[in-house]
Amino acid sequence: MSGFLYGVALQWKLDIRSKSLLITCYIVPLLFFVIMGGIFTSIIPETKYTLIQSMTVLGVSTGALLGLPPSLVEIYGSDIKKVYKANGVPLYLGLVSMFLSAFIHLLIMSAIIYLVAPIAFDATLPASLPLYFGSLAIFIVVSLSIGSVLGLSIKNQAKLTMISQVIFLPSIMLSGIMFSVDLLPQIFEIVGKLFPATWGYKLMMDEGFCFGNMCPLVTIFLAAAILCGFILKRLQS
């Protein structure tokens, strides 16, 4: 247990110095929050009621889908995994330590949005703090599980970047955080429900914490966890 905690702490220190993680988990989401928060609240004042949730969904999706996968490729797509095997270190340790480290970073980023939005843009705070952060934690875990599948299954960095963006862009555009899903054609609305961003956004809304919004997220997480286990087993063999 002490070795596991040491690995997580070490990964945390490495991630703090990582420029890619700094960009995807902090700079890009917070910069977008500052710019788009001002634009949204100026053009459509009603967006202040959902600004925290929408900007948080964007930030978490950016870090999980664009930030985590390249970090995993650095381990599982290189000779580092051979070092793990040679020293008797379980292959899953790299995934778990990066997963937990990214979770903490995304939680910090989300907390910054939560604290700054009411001051900067007069955004409305969620009605229940425990339910909001509970929903946020679930959404982060599910999003990171998708990023984990991408990072473990794709070894080429260029190909990974392309596929990550192919998943990231529609998940944001069709999730309802930019505009109401009622404005979308029905087929796009259906496609949007395949991504965790759609359900995470609904779950974090006031009175949105319910089985109907939780079930798709749990299903996505279980499917991603099974895929990660299968890929790790194949890498081990």
GIURVEN-V474858 format. One record per backbone hydrogen bond with DSSP energy under -1.0 kcal/mol. CO is the residue of the C=O (numbers start at 1). NH is the residue of the N-H. Records with the same first field share a line. If there is no record, write none. Layout:
CO: NH ; NH
This chain:
1: 5
2: 6
3: 7
4: 8
5: 9
6: 10
7: 11
8: 12
9: 13
10: 14
11: 15
12: 16
13: 17
18: 22
19: 23
20: 24
21: 25
22: 26 ; 27
23: 28
26: 30
27: 31
28: 32
29: 33
30: 34
31: 35
32: 36
33: 37
34: 38
35: 39
36: 40
37: 41
38: 42
39: 43
40: 44
44: 47
45: 48
46: 49
47: 50
48: 124
50: 54
51: 55
52: 56
53: 57
54: 58
55: 59
56: 60
57: 61
58: 62
59: 63
60: 64
61: 65
62: 66
63: 68
68: 72
69: 73
70: 74
72: 76
73: 77
75: 81
79: 83
80: 84
81: 85
82: 86
83: 87
84: 89
85: 88
90: 93
92: 96
93: 97
94: 98
95: 99
96: 100
97: 101
98: 102
99: 103
100: 104
101: 105
102: 106
103: 107
104: 108
105: 109
106: 110
107: 111
108: 112
109: 113
110: 114
111: 115
112: 116
113: 117
116: 120
117: 121 ; 123
128: 132
129: 133
130: 134
131: 135
132: 136
133: 137
134: 138
135: 139
136: 140
137: 141
138: 142
139: 143
140: 144
141: 145
142: 146
143: 147
144: 148
145: 149
146: 150
147: 151
148: 152
149: 153
150: 154
156: 160
157: 161
158: 162
159: 163
160: 164
161: 165
162: 166
163: 167
164: 168
165: 169
167: 171
168: 172
169: 173
170: 174
180: 183
181: 184
185: 189
186: 190
187: 191
188: 192
191: 194
192: 195
196: 200
197: 201
198: 202
199: 203
200: 204
205: 208
208: 210
210: 214
211: 215
214: 218
215: 219
216: 220
217: 221
218: 222
219: 223
220: 224
221: 225
222: 226
223: 227
224: 228
225: 229
226: 230
227: 231
228: 232
229: 233
230: 234
231: 235
232: 236
233: 237
